[in-house]
Amino acid sequence: MSKNKRKSAALPQKSKNEKLVAQMENQKKKTLIVIVSTIVVVAVIFAGLFMLAGRDSSTAGTPAAPVEFNYSEMSRLGSEDAPVKIVEFGDYKCPACAQFAGVIKPQIVQEYVNQDKAALYFVNLAFLGPDSTTAALAALSVYNQNSDAFWTYYDALYANQGDENKEWATPDFLVELAQKEKLPIDFELLRKDIEDKTYNSQIQSEVQLATASGVSSTPTLFVNGVMVNEPFNMEAIDAQIQAASEAAVAQ
């Protein structure tokens, strides 16, 4: 009798173990499903972010979506009818812009602007300091008095650029520089335009244009609305100008 009792006592224990094993297996399956689902969701999110980043990077200044500029509102050097339009966003306090003005701009002017193959435009992105705006006010006053004198003043501002960390573009400095360059303009009007901030609204509009065009540093260059990746690489600029010229001819 005691032997039979021992046998019957073992049966319930085995049933409990089987249930426990089954529960553990079910839990493993549920955990696996959760892990797989999570991986799938994360993969979908990353794929979506990748596609979004690719779309965003292609919306400003790319061959597929060039920026549409109103060139008539910009300071221009060269023929208005030139097939290639090169836009520079710059700040007169920017040391890199001074380097661009002294090294790259003369090559663009000699090889393209003087040959009526391209026109060069300038847009103010005055952001480095208060005198970035003061210098821009002076330059716009010169441009509106004598558009040809503007580019002489542009070169003079960069050639006489002061310390980036100091305020050097004062009204006195800016007027005296124009006088030193013997610009054919009204110097009293120049001083008045600086002090009255006559062209401040235009400067703010140009800063907004820079932001809308995806510009975040100076100098930034566009060729027929397409941003140049290397503004100090003349070979790359040449290639982009050539491509823009060919595209303009094909239209």
ABEGO torsion letter per residue (X at the ends): XAAAAAAAAAAAAAAAAAAAAAAAAAAAAAAAAAAAAAAAAAAAAAAAAAAAAAAAAAABGBAABBBBBBAAABBBBEBAABABBBBBBBBAABAAAAAAAAAAAAAAAAAAAAAGABBBBBBBBBAABAAAAAAAAAAAAAAAABAAAAAAAAAAAAAABBBAABBABBAAAAAAAAAAAGBBBBAAAAAAAAAAGAAAAAAAAAAAAAAAAGBABOBBBBBGGBBBABAABAAAAAAAAAAAAAAAAAX
